Amino acid sequence: MLKLTNSIGLIFRRFLPSPFSIAIILTFSTFILALLFTESSLNTILKDWEKGLWNPKLMTFTTQMILMLVLGYVLGLTNFANQIISKITKYCSSNSKSAALVSFFSIFVSLINWGLGLIFGAILARKVAEHASEKQIKINYPLIGAAGYSGLMVWHGGLSGSAPLKIAEQNHLSDIIYDKTLISEIPKNLDLSYTIFSPMNIIVCSILIILIPGVFYLVGKKIKTKEINLTAKIKKKKFSSKMLVGAEKIDLNKSFGQFIGLFIIVIAINKGIRANSLSFIDPNFINLTLFGLAILLHGKIISFLEAVKEGIKNAAGILIQFPLYFGIMAVLASSGLIEMVSDLFVQISNEKTFPIYTMLSAGIVNIFVPSGGGQWAIQGPMIIQASTEIGIPIQKSIMALVYGDQLTNMMQPFWALPLLYITELKAQDILPYTLLIMLIGFFIFLMSLILI
């Protein structure tokens, strides 16, 4: 099995360009398809594309996704997170135990927030390796690194999932659907009880958080290990009042920072208490909570801001690529390509097969559009329209997209970049193990869509 995943990983490294280059290629491909299969002129296509680039509502969505990643990253750099990581590493006495524990906690944290899970898993994998180096424990470091990345297998079905959070917002579904004659058949919103907290997703996540660490444990038992030599790479920057003058010293006042953080958290809690349903859990609520927690746990404002600077580096891909996805979405909608694709899905699908086709197509699209938010912008309108026409619950189709998206994260190295930087591993090192997890996840997702 590992030989097969090694071969697949080699193919992807050889033929897959950077995600930004893929976004450019997809843009021109969309232009060509619109010219060949619709009556749209090049001038009309270019106008629609430019309008889509700067769509105000979708630019808001971009900011929400950037903040979700950055604030999760910032939380991962707090002393609180570091203390938890230090306690976990004490139990990593062998290669198999290390792989299982790193995988379990990476998945658990990713279900809370994908940005936090991404950096938490990366730092945990690095610290486990440093612990093994210090204690002269033989490990397989690429396996540990892959375990730290396994949280991206479940993130979209967690509390920070892009698609479930967006459809929880009022009127989002009707805003993005192409065929406005179907608006009367579409709910104003679907809160998280239909998606993230649905029985199907709870069962799927419960199986994965047990099964994936179990697989890492078994692989860790059989795979070759060796002693490694790693020194501490992640060191928290120390600040002195000598660096600041006058009122600037307030940034070093821990009590002030903790008060601000606690104040923001109280506002978020109050919003939840006053809500009548789970619809209050949307991207803005998640980011407000993360914002308050990040400031509270960092304490000093200057420490929080330094962590933000680090986190922003990893959000560059979202910032520059999302507008391109929105431009593609605009051309697809205005030219009629979305309607053509939706009609095709309707013709070849029925109530049982449509969710499966949706998962498979989402997995393929994710290889080229490595962002849950960007993918939702492109595929969301098609899925909503086709689901409505076939008569399938929209929430099931959306969860099928969710599963397909997170499935091929295991072969798409875009979001692994922070982990690779922190662990000093290479994509080809972890790919054989992440691809193995992908195959297991595919079976679980497929069975859930068929049986539940």
C-alpha positions, 0 to 999 in steps of 0.5 A: 500500500505504501509503495502505491501511495509513494508512486501517486505522490511522485506523480503529483509532485512532477505534474502539479504546479503551484496553486496560484498558477493553477488558479490562473490556468483555471481562469483562462480555461473558464474563458475558453469554455465560455467562448466555445459552449455559450453565446457569450462574447469575449468582451462580456466575459471579461466584464463579468470576470472583473466584476466578480473579482471584486464582488463585495460580499465575496470579498467579505468572505475572503476577509473572514477566511483570512481571519479564521486562519490567522487567529487560529495560527495565533492561538497555536503560538500561545503559552497555553497551547505550548503547555498542552503540547509539552504535556502531550510529548511526555507520553510519546515514548515510542514511534507508534504512540507518538504517531497516534497521539499527534494524529488524535490531537491534530484531528481534535483541535482541527475540529475546533478550528482549522487554522489552530489545528494546522499550526498546533499539529505542526508544532506538536509534531516538531516538539515530539521529534525534539523530545525523541531526539533528547531522549534518544527515542527512535522514530519515523519523523515523516510519519509523525509529520503526516500525523500532525497534518491529519487534522486537515482530513476532518476540518471542513466538518468541524466548527470552522468549516467554510461551507457550513458556516456560510450557509448558516448566514441569512440569505446566503443560499439565495444570494449565490444561486444562479436560477432565481426561480428556485429561490422559493424552494431554498431555505433562508439559511441552514444552521449547524444542526443540519450540517456540522452537528448532523447525526451523519457528520457526528458519526463520521467524525467520531469514526475518524478520530478513533480510526486514523490514530489507530492506523498511525499506531499500527503503521508506527509499529511496523515501519522503520525508525531511527534516532534523529538529531533536532534542536528547538526551532520555535522560540518565543520572542521576548520583549522588554519595556526598553523597546518602547517609550511612553504610552507604547508601554501599554502594549506590554501590560498583561492585565490590559491585554487580558481585560480586552480579550475577556471583554471580547469573549463576554460579548461573544458569549452574550450573543450565543445566550441571546440566540434562539438557534445555532444560526448564531455560529457563523464566520463572524462569531467564530472569528470574534471568539478566536480574537478574544481568546487569542488576546486573552491567552497571549496577554500582552498586546505586543505578543499578540501582534507579533504572532499575527505577523507570523500568521499573516504569512500563511494567509497570503494564498487566500488573499491573492487567490480568492478573487481569481476564484470569484472571477471564475464563479462570475463567468460560470454564472453569467455565461450559463456554464453553471446551468449547463453543469447543473443540468448534466448532474441532474441528467446523470444522477438520482437521489442516491448517486448525486451525493457520491458524484458531488464528493468525487467532483469536490475531491477533484476540484480541491486538487486545483482549488485548495481552499474550502472557501474558494471551492464553495464559491465555485461549486456551491451554486451548482450544487444548490441548484442541482440538489433543488432540482433533483429533490435532495436535501441541500445539507446532504449535498453540502456535506458531500462537498465537505467530505470531498474537499477535505479528502484530497487535502491529503494529496494537496500540499498547499495547506501543508506548507506551514507544517513543512516549514516548522518540521523541516520535512518535505512534501514527498516525506509525508505524502505516502502516509497522508495518501494512505489516510486519504484512502481510508477516509474515502471509504468512510465518507462513501459509506456514510453518504450511501447508508446514512 
